[in-house]
Amino acid sequence: MRAMGSSVLIMEAFVIGFAMLVAKDLNSHQGFPATLVGVVVIVGLILATGMLRKPAGLILGSVLQLGAISLGFAVTAMYFLGVIFAGLWATAILVGKRVEAREAELRGETV
């Protein structure tokens, strides 16, 4: 689960970084707040990637999905991309938990 989750979060950080470059060029007067929010979300995504061993990492990653969607106020395409990444994040959690449970079952451990 950590591998899939971290892949989603890191790719999302890259996409948000590129979107913030677009936001900066689109609106010079609104570019700074959008860029600041984008940087906060990117840093949060990187922190969540490092914290995926703990439940707090899952919670932080989930909350940051809302932040990514809200960046659609600056770059309209981020509404769509944020929803896509939120779906990928949910899928990574669900599928990852199933895989980990199956591996534990094969090892004879109880989950």
C-alpha positions as CSV (number, residue, x, y, z in Angstrom):
1,M,0.0,0.0,0.0
2,R,2.8,2.4,0.8
3,A,4.4,1.9,-2.6
4,M,1.2,2.6,-4.5
5,G,0.2,5.5,-2.2
6,S,3.6,7.1,-2.4
7,S,3.6,6.8,-6.2
8,V,0.3,8.6,-6.4
9,L,1.3,11.4,-4.0
10,I,4.6,12.1,-5.7
11,M,3.1,12.2,-9.2
12,E,0.4,14.5,-7.8
13,A,3.1,16.8,-6.4
14,F,4.7,17.1,-9.8
15,V,1.3,17.8,-11.5
16,I,0.5,20.5,-8.9
17,G,3.9,22.0,-9.4
18,F,3.3,22.4,-13.1
19,A,-0.2,23.7,-12.5
20,M,1.2,26.4,-10.2
21,L,3.6,27.5,-13.0
22,V,0.5,27.9,-15.2
23,A,-1.4,29.8,-12.4
24,K,1.5,32.2,-11.9
25,D,1.4,33.1,-15.6
26,L,-2.4,33.2,-16.0
27,N,-3.1,35.8,-13.3
28,S,-0.3,38.0,-12.1
29,H,-2.5,39.4,-9.3
30,Q,-3.8,36.0,-8.2
31,G,-0.7,34.0,-9.0
32,F,1.0,34.5,-5.6
33,P,-1.8,33.2,-3.4
34,A,-2.4,30.2,-5.7
35,T,1.4,29.5,-5.9
36,L,1.6,29.7,-2.1
37,V,-1.3,27.3,-1.6
38,G,0.2,25.0,-4.3
39,V,3.6,25.0,-2.5
40,V,1.9,24.2,0.8
41,V,0.0,21.3,-0.8
42,I,3.2,20.0,-2.5
43,V,5.1,20.1,0.8
44,G,2.2,18.3,2.5
45,L,2.1,15.6,-0.1
46,I,5.8,15.0,0.3
47,L,5.4,14.8,4.1
48,A,2.5,12.5,3.7
49,T,4.6,10.2,1.5
50,G,7.1,9.9,4.2
51,M,4.4,9.3,6.9
52,L,2.6,6.5,5.1
53,R,3.8,3.9,7.6
54,K,1.5,5.6,10.1
55,P,-2.3,6.3,10.0
56,A,-1.5,10.0,10.1
57,G,0.1,9.7,6.7
58,L,-3.2,8.3,5.2
59,I,-5.2,11.1,6.9
60,L,-2.8,13.8,5.7
61,G,-2.8,12.4,2.2
62,S,-6.6,12.2,2.2
63,V,-7.0,15.8,3.4
64,L,-4.5,17.1,0.8
65,Q,-6.7,15.6,-1.9
66,L,-9.2,18.3,-1.1
67,G,-6.4,20.9,-1.3
68,A,-5.5,19.6,-4.7
69,I,-9.1,19.9,-5.9
70,S,-9.4,23.4,-4.5
71,L,-6.5,24.5,-6.7
72,G,-9.1,24.5,-9.5
73,F,-9.9,28.0,-8.4
74,A,-6.6,29.1,-9.8
75,V,-6.3,26.6,-12.7
76,T,-9.6,25.2,-13.8
77,A,-8.0,21.9,-15.0
78,M,-7.1,21.1,-11.4
79,Y,-10.7,20.4,-10.6
80,F,-10.6,17.5,-13.0
81,L,-7.0,16.5,-12.2
82,G,-7.7,16.7,-8.4
83,V,-10.7,14.4,-8.7
84,I,-8.6,12.0,-10.8
85,F,-5.8,11.9,-8.2
86,A,-8.3,11.6,-5.3
87,G,-9.7,8.5,-7.1
88,L,-6.2,7.1,-7.6
89,W,-5.4,7.8,-4.0
90,A,-8.6,5.9,-2.8
91,T,-7.8,3.1,-5.2
92,A,-4.2,2.8,-3.9
93,I,-5.5,2.6,-0.4
94,L,-8.2,0.0,-1.1
95,V,-6.1,-2.2,-3.4
96,G,-3.0,-1.8,-1.2
97,K,-4.9,-3.0,1.9
98,R,-6.3,-6.0,0.0
99,V,-2.8,-6.9,-1.2
100,E,-1.3,-6.6,2.2
101,A,-4.1,-8.7,3.8
102,R,-3.6,-11.4,1.1
103,E,0.1,-11.5,1.7
104,A,-0.4,-11.8,5.4
105,E,-2.9,-14.6,4.8
106,L,-0.4,-16.4,2.7
107,R,2.2,-16.1,5.4
108,G,-0.2,-17.5,7.9
109,E,-0.5,-14.2,9.9
110,T,-3.8,-12.8,11.2
111,V,-4.6,-9.3,10.2
